[in-house]
Amino acid sequence: RDVKKTSEILIKHSVYGFIGSDAHDNNRRRTGMLEECKAVFKKNRSIEEIFVENTEKLLKNEEIFFEGNRIKKRGFF
C-alpha cells in the first residue's frame, strides 16, 4: 500500500524516468509490473513515452535530463 501511494505521488509530480523492480527472478517472483504499467500508461500516455525515450538514451549512453517537479511536502522521504 505504501509503495503504491509513493508511486502515485511521484507520478503526480513527474518524478520518474525509468521503471524497475528488485525482483531478481521473474519465474519465481512475480512483480505485477506489466499490469501496473499498462494501467498507468492508459491514464497518462506521456509517461510511457518518457520511459521508452529514457531507456533508449540509457542504452545509447546518452545524457538523460530530469524534468520533474519539486515535491514540497516535508518528510516525504
Disulfide bonds with the S-S distance in Angstrom:
none
